[in-house]
Amino acid sequence: MILIFNDIAGSEILLILVFILIFFGSKSIPTLAKTFGKTIRQIKDATEDVQNEIKKSGIDIKKDLNLTTLIEETKNDIQRPLDQMANEIDSSIKYQPKKTHLEPKNIPLSKESDKSAPSEDSKS
C-alpha cells in the first residue's frame, strides 16, 4: 500500500479527496468509508482463514507422510550396506594369516646317515 503513494504528492492527494467529496457528496462519505473499512476487514479475515487452512493442511500432510520416520528408514537402508562394506574393508586390512607352527623334523642328513648306518650294522 505504501508503494502506491510513493509517487503521489500532498497536493495530488488533496485533489483526489476533493474529487471524492464532489462525486459522492458530504452525506454519503461516512457510509462509504464505513463500507470500505468493513470490506478491508473481511478481506483480512478471509486471508487469515486461508493461511490457517494452508498451515493446518500442511501439518496434516506432514503427519500423514511421517517424513521423519521415512527419512530415518531411508538413512538406515543406505547406511547398513556401507557399514558392512567398511567392516569388510577394515577386516581385510587387518587380516593376518594363521601361523602354522612348523617344527623341524629330525631328518638325518645324508652324510650323517651314512656314518650312522654302518655303526648300526656293527651293533647288530
C-alpha positions in Angstrom: 0.0 0.0 0.0 2.9 2.4 0.7 4.3 1.8 -2.7 1.2 3.2 -4.3 1.6 6.5 -2.5 5.4 6.9 -3.2 4.9 9.0 -6.3 1.8 10.9 -5.1 2.4 14.3 -3.6 0.3 16.0 -0.9 -1.4 18.3 -3.4 -2.4 15.3 -5.5 -4.0 13.5 -2.5 -5.9 16.7 -1.7 -7.2 16.8 -5.3 -8.4 13.2 -5.1 -10.2 13.9 -1.8 -11.9 16.9 -3.3 -13.0 14.8 -6.3 -14.5 12.2 -3.9 -16.3 14.9 -2.0 -17.8 16.4 -5.2 -18.6 13.0 -6.7 -20.2 11.2 -3.7 -21.3 14.2 -1.6 -20.7 15.0 2.0 -23.6 12.9 3.4 -22.5 9.6 1.7 -18.8 9.8 2.5 -19.1 8.4 6.1 -21.2 5.4 4.9 -18.7 4.9 2.1 -15.8 5.0 4.5 -17.6 2.6 6.8 -18.3 0.2 4.0 -14.8 0.4 2.7 -13.5 -0.4 6.2 -15.8 -3.4 6.6 -14.7 -4.7 3.2 -11.0 -4.3 4.1 -11.6 -6.1 7.4 -13.4 -9.0 5.6 -10.6 -9.4 3.2 -8.0 -9.5 6.0 -10.2 -12.1 7.9 -10.5 -14.2 4.7 -6.8 -14.2 4.0 -6.1 -15.2 7.7 -8.6 -18.1 7.3 -6.9 -19.2 4.1 -3.5 -19.0 5.7 -4.7 -21.0 8.7 -6.2 -23.7 6.4 -3.0 -24.0 4.5 -1.0 -24.3 7.7 -3.4 -26.9 9.0 -3.4 -28.9 5.8 0.4 -28.8 5.8 0.6 -30.2 9.3 -1.9 -32.9 8.4 0.1 -33.9 5.3 3.3 -33.9 7.3 1.6 -36.3 9.9 0.3 -38.5 7.1 3.7 -38.7 5.4 5.6 -39.1 8.6 8.6 -37.6 7.0 10.9 -38.0 10.0 10.4 -41.8 10.1 10.7 -42.1 6.3 14.0 -40.2 6.3 15.3 -42.3 9.2 14.4 -45.5 7.4 16.0 -44.4 4.2 19.1 -43.4 6.1 19.3 -46.8 7.7 18.7 -48.6 4.4 21.6 -46.7 2.9 23.9 -46.9 5.9 23.7 -50.7 6.5 25.4 -51.8 3.3 28.0 -49.0 3.7 28.8 -50.1 7.3 29.1 -53.7 6.2 31.5 -52.7 3.4 33.5 -50.6 5.8 33.8 -53.6 8.2 34.8 -55.9 5.4 37.5 -53.4 4.3 38.7 -53.0 7.9 38.9 -56.7 8.4 40.8 -57.2 5.1 43.3 -54.6 6.0 43.9 -56.1 9.5 43.9 -59.6 8.1 46.8 -61.8 9.4 47.1 -65.3 8.0 47.1 -68.1 10.6 50.6 -69.1 11.6 51.2 -72.7 11.4 53.9 -73.9 13.7 56.3 -76.0 11.7 58.6 -77.9 13.9 61.8 -79.1 12.3 61.8 -82.8 12.0 64.8 -84.8 12.9 65.7 -85.8 9.4 69.2 -87.1 9.3 71.4 -85.6 6.7 72.9 -87.8 4.0 76.4 -87.7 5.5 75.3 -88.4 9.0 73.0 -91.2 7.8 76.0 -92.8 6.1 78.0 -92.7 9.3 75.2 -93.9 11.4 74.2 -96.7 9.1 77.4 -98.7 9.5 77.5 -98.2 13.2 74.0 -99.6 13.5 75.1 -102.6 11.4 78.1 -103.2 13.5 76.0 -103.2 16.7 73.8 -105.9 15.4 
